[in-house]
């Protein structure tokens, strides 16, 4: 592993531990040349393909899920750690329930399910992009099932 500071490829691993429920290994490294420390993560990649709406496939990426969730949660009082944890849980669900291929639609639905319970505003933001809302009526259709039923107002 090349040092990100000096570029030397002579480093030593100081500490290793499992993270993300054993799905990754965090390694704390120290460069033997410049003596600076840095962290690396090892993950298995390329096990699962995502079939996009246009029919193309690409490797599954938790980072993409995390970015989408972060955009939906923008300017909400939501900690980045909560977004990261949600992305980890979504990744675990997808890897546990799909073998070789998953559709982007399935991933989007799983994300919306988690966001619906987590933050309704973030859920609507995500749904508006994911489902390509065209007008206010699309928002109403999506919100109707999750809004509590209210008594109609008495007109005066």
Residue, then its C-alpha position, 0 to 999 in steps of 0.5 A: x500500500x502506498x503512503x498517501x502522504x509521501x508515496x512510499x510503498x513501505x508501510x506496516x499494519x499497526x492494528x486490524x479489526x472487523x467493521x460493518x458486521x464483519x463485512x470489512x476490515x479496517x487497517x491502521x497503517x504507519x508509513x516506515x518512511x515519513x512515519x505518518x499514519x493512515x487508515x485503509x479498509x478492505x471490502x469484497x467488491x464485484x460480487x453483486x451487479x446492479x441492473x439499471x433501468x436502461x438495462x446496463x449493469x454495474x458493480x453494487x456500491x454502498x457509496x452511491x447509496x450513501x450519497x443518495x441518502x445524504x442528498x435526501x437528508x440535506x439540511x435535516x437534523x440528521x447525523x452523518x453517522x446515521x446516514x452511514x449506518x442506514x447505508x450499511x444496513x441497506x447494503x447488508x440487506x441487499x447482500x443477504x437477499x440477492x445473489x448475483x444481480x439486483x435491480x436499481x428499482x429494488x435498491x431504491x424501494x429499500x432506501x425509500x422504506x428505510x427513509x419513510x420510517x427515519x425521516x418523512x421529509x428525506x423520504x419525500x425528497x428521495x422519492x421525488x427524484x427516484x420516482x421522477x415526480x412531475x407535479x404536485x399531484x405526484x407528491x400527494x399520491x406518495x404522501x397520502x398513505x403515510x400522513x395520519x388521517x385528520x378530521x376535515x376542517x369545519x368551514x365557517 
